[in-house]
């Protein structure tokens, strides 16, 4: 397993995801979305696994203007906006190769073990 957790240090679900893998002695890589974000390849892989880039957007994100703007952009422009503004991506995004989950999903992670 090659686990990557994309989250923030202040997110409770990100902390719970880290704890889940730590308790099971599963190695993982934590990527802080506020510091680094996702590469274009990572974002594309995760959005395909989840069923589209729209699934990654957090409807409760603080930047309401950006959320409204995304509704009017083409898919290509939307991708660029999301990559340049990782604060609107819901966390945690847990990735295992081509598979990915959004949020705290221990029932799916169990299947990966």
Secondary structure, 3 states (H helix, E strand, C coil): CCEEEEECCCCHHHHHHHHHHHHCCCCEEEEECCCCCCCHHHHHHHHHHHCCHHHHECCCCCCHHHHHHHCCCCHHHHHHHHHHCHHHECCCEEEECCEEEECCCHHHHHHHC
